[in-house]
């Protein structure tokens, strides 16, 4: 009886404290939150992100018209609902802690409620009977604020960009404290950032040490969700079972050089829930418990007065099993929270740093409509050299390029290089700087050399005025057991410390107007572009093979990435061998292949690395480049819009993609290709749903006169088209 009274007093005390914080919030009412049921992937949603309270003051509700996330605030705070408002799907089957942290090797729950016996579903009437535990961090207050930019990006005045706006919305910060003596002065803030116009919420936490002693932060789980299962497999291990589909998770802790988000992900863990005893799987192996945390660490020491910030977990709700629709949703997420990734300047890769050759390339870029040059690998550039002589040399080149309206940048290799035993990452098993790293050998970013490397790059770019930075082999997740490197304490914090250093460099670049190419998934921390996904040795194959392989790369690499997020590759000179059959130089001898490769990439909105000493070698070649550039810039807006995949290249029949832009003058533009040696006539189905057009569409083939066509009830239009042998055509939809 005494225990029940204590729980009741704790409930009333917490509720009273929470009410003083939420009394000013508007009351959530289903009738006032009714939103016109528009498809958010086609039409702008008029509902904005807002934080509400329930009529009985028991709950706090985050709602933006597309998702609703609800929290019971007493006797402790816990998420009790996570609904996709587009299809009404509820994701939560059971209450969980808000987060978990391991401090000084002891685990603590942040928030959470107890008493739910059936874990397959959650009934509202159960929640009032749930209890708390004194050992958990307890909810104290909530603060509501507008979203502030995570990366302080401002769109460049000299680089073309689709989205110039940072995301808007609301952030709810739930603050927790512990009554345990060993946690005195430790405050945990759980932050939810709810965005306008997209079913997306970002969750992260901060840990404040307001106490008198330092603590070791061993591990942080910043999200724990008991989500409904995807299938009812009676037997089988978790690895063989499908994970829940209605939610896509992506954090800003991703690496491994796969050049895709899913394979770069390090933090999403779908686990079995042994407390869910009524699940169909007899061994309780259903992967239906989501935990988000880095695989190692952070392992940092948090001194008094210091603040630790966790990774940022983006949670995007999906309303379909359709691959195209889910890909569009993922692309819209990047468009919203990483607007810098919609920058898409036109650049070449120059393979020389000779003064005259650089100036000649600048002049060529200006004459054909290119916008920038990256001094490529093999050019001889050394961005780590901050001597006065080197800085002056490259500043003079940058000044010349800028005087012609051309951007200039350079290349630097970080990983897959050997520095020394003292500076390289140390293998925890052998205690040596051997070949245990992802790329065999690698320096440690936290070493003296690594810290100097970062400092020198910033100094070089700042003093020369460089606009591009191509960072090859950025930090890929290597651990380091050294206890002598100044940038980390030891093995436990080595991964966390190094990725934070890498992110800080990209934040600096982004915030200082430097565009970043990096072959790893740092988009959410400021990088602009990554490789489309290709096998480099394929560029030693004959040109006719490269043509189709490149189109396959484009088709496969744009399901989840915006077209502006990728670069392709066009080696104008020999690359990985292959001889004359594989190369384009001399360009005037291979104009057809040169034009086709340009049209494939620019027709997809994907910039390629045109790697060589020049863009043209004759006036005839120049005319071809100018023609392609003029065409691309005429349709640049729609070509940088979302891709709908029509038919994958297979060398046997037509292939193509469709760009869609419901807000643009051109609602769509289809690029269609013929890999055969004869003219091909086909009836092509154009899915126009995502153009926003519903009844009729005006279709123009190339620059011919437009014709009006009916759109069927499923949003499709059938168009008969003839495509030249080994050639292409395009259709403009208005």
Residue pairs with C-beta under 8 A, 6 or more apart in sequence:
7 75
7 131
7 132
10 75
10 132
11 74
11 75
11 132
14 73
14 74
14 75
14 76
14 132
14 138
14 139
15 57
15 58
15 73
15 74
15 75
17 140
17 141
18 57
18 73
18 74
18 77
18 139
18 141
18 142
19 57
21 141
21 142
21 143
22 53
22 57
22 60
22 73
22 142
23 53
23 57
25 51
25 52
25 53
25 60
25 144
26 50
26 52
26 53
27 52
27 53
27 54
27 55
28 52
28 53
28 54
28 55
28 59
28 61
28 63
29 55
33 47
33 63
33 65
35 45
35 46
35 47
35 65
35 66
35 85
36 46
38 44
38 45
40 66
40 86
40 197
40 198
40 199
41 325
41 328
41 329
41 332
41 690
42 662
42 689
42 690
42 692
43 662
43 692
44 197
45 64
45 65
45 66
45 196
45 197
46 65
47 63
47 64
47 65
47 66
48 64
48 65
48 168
48 169
48 196
49 62
49 63
49 64
49 168
49 169
49 170
49 194
49 195
49 196
50 62
50 63
50 64
50 170
51 60
51 61
51 62
51 144
51 170
51 172
51 194
52 60
52 61
52 62
52 63
53 59
53 60
53 61
54 60
54 61
54 70
58 72
58 73
58 74
58 128
59 70
59 71
59 72
59 73
59 80
60 70
60 71
60 73
60 142
60 172
61 68
61 69
61 70
61 71
62 68
62 69
62 70
62 170
62 172
62 192
62 194
62 201
63 69
63 85
63 194
64 169
64 194
64 195
64 196
64 197
64 198
64 199
65 85
66 84
66 85
66 86
66 197
66 198
66 199
66 317
67 82
67 83
67 84
67 85
67 194
67 199
67 200
67 201
67 317
68 81
68 82
68 83
68 85
69 79
69 81
69 82
69 83
69 192
69 194
69 201
70 79
70 80
70 81
70 82
70 83
71 77
71 78
71 79
71 80
71 174
72 78
72 80
72 95
72 113
72 127
72 130
73 139
73 142
74 139
75 113
75 130
75 131
75 132
76 111
76 112
76 113
76 132
76 136
76 138
76 139
77 98
77 111
77 139
77 174
77 176
78 95
78 96
78 97
78 98
78 111
78 112
78 113
78 130
79 92
79 95
79 96
79 98
79 225
80 92
80 95
80 122
80 124
80 127
81 90
81 92
82 90
82 91
82 92
82 225
82 317
83 89
83 90
83 91
84 91
84 199
84 246
84 317
84 318
84 319
85 199
86 199
86 317
86 319
87 319
89 246
89 317
89 319
90 228
91 225
91 227
91 228
91 244
91 246
91 247
91 317
92 122
92 225
92 226
92 227
92 228
93 119
93 120
93 121
93 122
93 226
93 227
93 228
93 276
93 288
94 116
94 119
94 120
94 122
94 226
94 273
94 275
94 276
95 112
95 113
95 116
95 122
95 127
95 130
95 226
96 112
96 224
96 225
96 226
96 289
97 109
97 110
97 111
97 112
97 136
97 224
98 109
98 110
98 111
98 112
98 174
98 176
98 190
98 224
99 109
99 110
99 111
99 188
99 190
99 205
99 220
99 221
99 222
99 223
99 224
100 107
100 108
100 109
100 110
100 219
100 220
100 221
100 224
100 291
101 107
101 108
101 110
101 188
101 207
101 217
101 219
101 220
101 221
102 108
102 217
102 218
102 219
102 220
103 183
103 186
103 215
103 216
103 217
103 218
104 182
104 215
104 216
104 218
105 216
105 218
106 182
107 219
108 135
108 136
108 137
108 178
108 183
109 133
109 135
109 136
109 137
110 136
110 137
110 176
110 188
110 190
110 205
111 136
111 137
111 138
111 139
111 174
111 176
111 190
112 132
112 133
112 136
113 127
113 130
113 131
113 132
114 130
114 131
114 132
114 133
115 126
115 129
115 130
115 131
116 122
116 126
116 130
118 278
119 226
119 273
119 275
119 276
119 277
119 278
119 279
120 276
120 278
120 279
132 138
134 179
134 180
135 180
136 178
137 176
137 177
137 178
137 183
137 188
138 176
138 177
138 178
138 179
139 174
139 175
139 176
140 175
140 176
140 177
141 174
141 175
142 172
142 173
142 174
142 175
143 172
143 173
143 175
144 170
144 171
144 172
144 173
145 170
145 171
145 173
146 168
146 169
146 170
146 171
147 167
147 168
147 169
147 170
147 171
147 193
147 195
148 171
149 166
149 167
150 312
150 337
151 338
151 340
151 507
151 510
151 511
151 525
151 526
152 507
152 510
152 511
153 166
153 339
153 340
153 510
153 511
153 526
154 511
154 513
155 161
155 164
155 339
155 340
155 343
156 343
156 467
156 513
156 515
158 371
158 405
158 407
158 467
159 343
159 345
159 371
159 407
159 467
159 515
160 343
160 344
160 345
160 346
160 371
160 636
161 339
161 340
161 342
161 343
161 344
162 335
162 342
162 343
162 344
162 564
162 637
162 640
162 641
163 335
163 336
163 339
163 342
164 339
165 339
166 339
167 195
167 196
167 336
167 337
167 339
168 195
168 196
169 193
169 194
169 195
169 196
170 193
170 194
171 191
171 192
171 193
171 194
172 191
172 192
172 194
173 189
173 190
173 191
173 192
174 189
174 190
174 191
174 192
175 187
175 188
175 189
175 190
176 187
176 188
176 189
176 190
177 183
177 186
177 187
177 188
178 184
178 186
183 211
184 211
185 209
185 210
185 211
185 212
185 304
186 207
186 208
186 209
186 210
186 211
186 215
187 207
187 208
187 210
188 205
188 206
188 207
188 208
189 205
189 206
189 207
189 208
190 203
190 205
190 222
191 203
191 204
191 205
191 206
192 201
192 202
192 203
193 201
193 202
193 203
193 204
194 200
194 201
195 201
195 202
195 336
195 337
197 336
198 316
198 332
198 333
198 336
199 316
199 317
199 319
199 329
200 314
200 315
200 316
200 317
200 333
200 336
200 337
201 314
201 315
202 312
202 313
202 314
202 315
202 337
203 222
203 223
203 312
203 313
203 315
204 222
204 309
204 310
204 311
204 312
204 313
205 220
205 222
205 309
205 310
206 307
206 308
206 309
206 310
207 217
207 220
207 302
207 307
207 308
207 309
207 310
208 307
209 215
209 302
209 303
209 304
209 305
209 306
209 307
209 308
210 304
210 305
211 304
212 304
213 304
214 301
214 302
214 303
214 304
215 301
215 302
216 299
216 300
216 301
216 302
217 298
217 299
217 300
217 301
217 302
217 308
218 297
218 298
218 299
218 492
219 293
219 297
219 298
220 293
220 294
220 298
220 308
220 310
221 291
221 292
221 293
222 292
222 293
222 310
222 311
222 313
223 249
223 290
223 291
223 292
223 313
223 315
224 289
224 290
224 291
224 292
225 289
225 290
226 273
226 276
226 288
226 289
226 290
227 244
227 246
227 247
227 288
227 289
227 290
228 244
228 288
229 244
229 279
229 280
229 286
229 287
229 288
230 241
230 242
230 243
230 244
230 245
230 288
231 241
231 242
232 280
232 281
233 240
233 241
233 280
233 281
233 285
233 286
234 280
234 281
234 282
235 281
235 282
235 283
236 281
236 285
237 285
238 270
238 271
238 272
238 285
238 286
238 287
241 281
241 285
241 286
241 287
242 287
243 270
243 287
244 270
244 287
244 288
244 290
245 318
245 321
246 317
246 318
246 319
247 290
247 315
247 316
247 317
247 318
248 315
248 316
248 317
248 318
248 326
248 329
248 330
249 265
249 267
249 268
249 290
249 292
249 313
249 314
249 315
249 316
250 261
250 265
250 268
250 313
250 314
250 316
250 330
250 333
250 524
251 265
251 266
251 267
251 268
251 292
251 311
251 312
251 313
251 314
251 524
252 311
252 312
252 503
252 522
252 524
252 525
253 266
253 267
253 294
253 311
253 499
254 261
254 264
254 265
254 266
254 267
254 520
254 521
254 522
254 524
255 264
255 266
255 474
255 475
255 476
255 477
255 499
255 520
255 521
255 522
256 263
256 264
256 266
256 438
256 476
256 477
256 520
257 264
257 438
257 473
257 476
257 519
257 520
258 264
258 521
259 519
259 520
259 521
259 530
259 531
259 532
259 533
259 557
260 521
260 533
260 560
261 330
261 521
261 560
262 560
264 520
264 521
266 294
266 295
266 477
267 292
267 293
267 294
267 295
267 311
267 313
268 290
268 292
269 290
269 291
269 292
269 293
270 287
270 288
270 289
270 290
271 287
271 289
271 290
271 291
272 284
272 285
272 286
272 287
272 288
272 289
273 279
273 284
273 286
273 288
273 289
274 284
276 284
276 286
276 288
276 289
277 284
279 286
279 288
280 286
292 311
292 313
293 311
294 311
294 495
294 496
295 495
296 479
296 492
296 494
296 495
296 496
297 492
297 493
297 494
297 495
297 496
298 308
298 493
298 496
299 489
299 490
299 491
299 492
299 493
299 494
299 496
300 308
300 489
300 493
300 496
300 497
301 489
301 493
302 308
312 524
314 333
314 337
314 524
316 329
316 330
316 333
318 325
318 326
318 329
319 325
320 326
323 559
324 559
324 644
324 645
327 559
327 560
328 642
328 690
330 560
331 560
331 561
331 562
331 642
334 341
334 523
334 561
334 562
334 565
335 341
335 342
335 562
337 524
338 523
338 524
340 510
340 526
340 528
341 523
341 527
341 528
341 529
341 562
341 564
341 565
342 562
342 564
342 640
343 515
343 528
343 564
344 563
344 564
344 605
344 607
344 640
345 371
345 372
345 407
345 515
345 607
346 369
346 370
346 371
346 372
346 607
346 629
346 632
347 370
347 371
347 372
347 373
347 374
347 407
347 468
347 607
347 609
348 361
348 365
348 370
348 372
348 373
348 374
348 609
348 610
348 611
348 612
348 615
349 373
349 374
349 376
349 609
349 610
349 611
349 612
350 357
350 358
350 361
350 373
350 374
350 375
350 376
350 379
350 612
350 613
351 376
351 378
351 379
351 573
351 611
351 612
351 613
352 358
352 375
352 379
352 380
352 613
353 375
353 379
353 380
353 381
353 397
355 393
355 396
355 397
357 613
358 373
358 375
358 397
358 400
358 401
359 397
359 400
360 614
361 373
361 613
361 614
361 615
362 373
362 400
362 401
362 404
362 406
362 408
363 404
364 370
364 614
364 615
364 616
365 371
365 372
365 373
365 404
365 406
365 615
366 404
366 405
366 406
367 622
367 626
368 615
368 616
368 622
368 625
368 626
368 629
369 626
369 629
369 630
369 633
370 406
370 615
370 629
371 405
371 406
371 407
372 406
372 407
372 408
372 409
372 467
372 468
373 401
373 406
373 407
373 408
373 409
373 468
374 409
374 410
374 411
374 468
374 470
374 517
374 609
375 381
375 408
375 409
375 410
375 411
376 411
376 470
376 609
376 611
377 411
377 413
377 472
379 410
379 411
381 394
381 410
381 411
382 390
383 410
383 411
383 412
383 456
383 457
383 460
383 461
383 466
383 469
384 412
384 453
384 456
384 457
384 460
385 456
385 460
386 456
386 459
386 460
386 463
390 460
391 460
391 463
391 464
394 410
394 460
394 464
394 466
395 463
395 464
395 465
397 408
398 408
398 464
398 465
398 466
398 467
399 465
401 407
401 408
402 408
402 465
407 467
407 468
407 515
408 466
408 467
408 468
409 466
409 467
409 468
409 469
409 470
409 514
409 515
410 466
410 468
410 469
410 470
411 470
411 472
412 457
412 469
412 470
412 471
412 472
413 472
413 473
414 442
414 443
414 445
414 453
414 471
414 472
414 473
414 474
414 475
415 437
415 438
415 439
415 442
415 443
415 472
415 473
415 474
415 475
415 476
415 478
416 439
416 440
416 441
416 442
416 473
417 441
417 442
417 443
417 473
418 424
418 441
419 443
419 447
419 449
420 433
420 449
421 432
421 433
422 433
422 447
422 448
422 484
423 433
423 443
423 444
423 447
423 448
423 449
423 450
424 433
424 437
424 441
424 442
424 443
424 444
424 447
425 433
425 436
425 437
425 442
425 443
425 444
425 478
425 479
425 480
425 482
425 494
426 432
426 433
426 444
426 480
426 481
426 482
427 433
427 434
427 436
427 481
428 479
428 481
428 491
429 436
430 436
431 481
433 441
435 441
437 476
437 478
438 476
438 477
438 478
439 473
439 476
442 473
442 476
442 478
443 449
443 450
443 453
444 450
444 478
444 480
444 482
444 485
444 487
444 488
444 494
444 498
445 451
445 453
445 454
445 475
445 487
445 497
445 498
445 501
445 502
446 480
446 485
446 486
446 487
446 488
446 494
446 497
446 498
446 501
447 480
447 482
447 485
447 486
447 487
448 485
448 486
450 485
450 487
450 498
450 501
451 486
451 487
451 501
454 501
454 504
454 505
457 469
457 505
458 505
458 508
460 466
461 469
461 509
461 512
461 514
462 512
466 514
467 513
467 514
467 515
468 514
468 515
468 516
468 517
469 509
469 514
469 515
469 516
469 517
470 516
470 517
470 518
471 505
471 516
471 517
471 518
472 518
472 519
473 519
474 502
474 518
474 519
474 520
474 522
475 498
475 499
475 501
475 502
475 520
476 520
477 495
477 499
478 495
478 498
479 491
479 494
479 495
480 488
480 491
480 494
480 498
481 490
481 491
481 494
482 488
482 490
482 494
483 489
483 490
487 497
487 498
487 501
488 494
488 496
488 497
488 498
489 497
502 522
503 522
503 525
503 526
506 516
506 518
506 522
506 525
506 526
506 527
507 525
507 526
508 514
509 515
509 516
509 526
510 516
510 526
510 527
510 528
511 526
515 528
515 529
516 522
516 526
516 527
516 528
516 529
517 527
517 528
517 529
517 530
517 567
518 527
518 529
518 530
519 530
519 531
520 527
520 530
521 530
523 530
523 565
528 564
528 565
529 564
529 565
529 566
529 567
529 607
530 561
530 565
530 566
530 567
531 566
531 567
531 569
532 553
532 554
532 557
532 558
532 561
532 566
532 567
532 568
532 606
533 553
533 556
533 557
533 566
534 549
534 550
534 553
534 568
534 569
536 569
536 575
536 576
537 576
538 545
538 546
538 549
539 546
539 569
539 571
539 575
539 576
539 578
539 582
540 574
540 575
540 576
540 577
540 578
540 582
541 549
541 578
541 582
542 578
542 581
542 582
543 581
543 582
543 583
543 584
543 590
543 593
544 593
546 582
546 597
547 593
547 596
547 597
547 600
547 675
548 649
548 651
548 675
550 568
550 597
550 600
550 601
551 600
551 649
551 655
551 673
552 648
552 649
553 568
554 568
554 600
554 601
554 604
554 606
554 657
555 645
555 648
555 649
555 655
555 657
556 648
557 566
558 566
558 604
558 606
558 643
558 645
558 657
559 645
562 642
563 604
563 605
563 606
563 639
563 640
563 641
563 643
564 605
564 607
564 640
566 606
566 607
567 606
567 607
567 608
567 609
568 601
568 606
568 607
568 608
568 609
569 608
569 609
569 611
570 584
570 597
570 598
570 601
570 608
570 609
570 610
570 611
571 582
571 583
571 584
571 611
571 612
572 583
572 584
572 585
572 587
572 610
572 611
572 612
572 613
572 614
573 583
573 584
573 585
573 611
573 612
573 613
574 582
574 583
574 585
575 582
575 583
575 611
583 590
584 590
584 593
584 594
584 597
584 612
585 612
585 617
586 617
587 594
587 614
587 616
587 617
587 618
587 621
588 617
588 618
588 620
588 621
591 620
591 621
591 624
594 621
594 624
595 624
595 627
595 628
596 726
596 727
596 728
597 608
598 608
598 625
598 628
599 628
599 631
599 671
599 728
600 671
600 673
600 728
601 607
601 608
602 628
602 631
602 632
602 639
603 639
603 671
603 728
603 730
604 639
604 643
604 657
604 671
605 639
605 640
605 641
605 643
605 659
615 622
615 625
616 622
616 624
616 625
632 639
635 666
635 669
635 732
637 661
637 664
637 665
637 666
638 659
638 661
638 664
638 665
638 666
638 667
638 668
638 669
638 732
639 659
639 669
641 659
641 660
641 661
641 664
642 659
642 660
642 661
642 690
643 657
643 658
643 659
643 660
644 657
644 658
644 659
644 660
644 687
644 690
645 657
646 655
646 656
646 657
646 658
646 670
646 672
646 684
646 685
646 686
646 687
647 653
647 654
647 655
647 656
648 655
649 655
649 673
649 675
651 675
652 675
653 675
653 676
653 680
653 682
654 672
654 673
654 674
654 675
654 680
654 682
654 684
654 723
655 672
655 673
655 675
656 670
656 671
656 672
656 673
656 684
657 670
657 671
658 668
658 669
658 670
658 671
658 686
658 687
659 668
659 669
659 670
659 671
660 667
660 668
660 688
660 690
660 691
661 667
661 668
661 691
662 690
662 691
662 692
662 693
663 692
665 734
666 732
666 733
666 734
667 688
667 691
667 692
667 693
667 697
667 733
667 734
668 686
668 688
668 691
668 693
668 697
668 731
668 732
668 733
669 730
669 731
669 732
669 733
670 684
670 686
670 730
670 731
670 733
671 728
671 730
672 684
672 721
672 723
672 728
672 729
672 730
672 731
673 723
673 727
673 728
674 680
674 723
674 724
674 725
674 726
674 727
674 728
675 726
676 725
676 726
677 725
677 726
678 725
679 722
679 723
679 724
679 725
680 722
680 723
680 725
681 720
681 721
681 722
681 723
682 720
682 721
682 723
683 718
683 719
683 720
684 718
684 719
684 720
684 721
685 716
685 717
685 718
686 699
686 716
686 717
686 718
686 719
686 731
686 733
687 715
687 716
688 697
688 711
688 715
688 716
688 717
688 733
689 714
689 715
691 697
691 733
693 711
693 733
694 711
694 715
695 710
695 711
696 708
696 709
696 710
696 711
697 708
697 709
697 711
697 717
697 733
697 734
698 706
698 707
698 708
698 709
698 733
698 734
699 706
699 707
699 708
699 709
699 717
699 719
699 731
699 732
699 733
700 706
700 707
700 731
700 732
700 734
701 721
701 729
701 730
701 731
701 732
702 729
702 730
706 732
706 734
709 717
709 718
709 719
710 717
711 717
719 731
721 729
721 731
722 729
723 729
